[in-house]
């Protein structure tokens, strides 16, 4: 594990990786990266590298798990053994089971589940490299993989975390800030609908800090949303050009 740094913000107000408090890590997104999935996407957010693949909607087996009035969304968040500094067991951990549920619940409000009764859609998320904020980056990339699979959606879901380190509210925490900082608040947001689909908090914030943190996270999500849209356009504009 990385050793605990003395301070996370220097005298110029910059973070360990040189970012300002309200700055996101560099983000690279690509949609449609896997030939054999119905939909897929890949994200790099700082040192995070995450792949999402979607299969569905399809018939659900065993049948008794099917719902008469809506599609069942199934989500599996998985960290590769080599994704973190200490080898992670490939077996699902409690944390991965919890994150799979949290990510599913953050995505469900965006999907017209009622359009596909008695079916299931699977979302597989593979974290290839982790550096803090993987649940948020997973939500961002999974919502693009769902869109790439052609699943009707109300909006894209963009997510990022915000927190408090050395007494300062900062956007998009990396691993060391997440571990050493005073608070960590992951948030997922649908910008068109102005609706929050995930809000968690670890640590302590005053009510004023909480309000500042939530608005900073929403601003971060809006920036990520623009990148999501660009990534979708890049995928489908090039498809159109090939067809013409
Ligand atoms: N992490 C790790 N080993 C693990 C699980 C997590 O080193 O078995 C690191 C990883 O970098 C992850 C970070 O701890 O991104 C923070 O994990 P957390 O549970 O807060 O979820 P996240 O911030 O990734 O959504």
Boltz pocket constraint, residues with backbone or C-beta under 6 A from the ligand:
constraints:
  - pocket:
      binder: B
      contacts: [[A, 83], [A, 84], [A, 85], [A, 86], [A, 88], [A, 95], [A, 130], [A, 131], [A, 132], [A, 133], [A, 134], [A, 135], [A, 136], [A, 175], [A, 178], [A, 186]]
      max_distance: 6.0
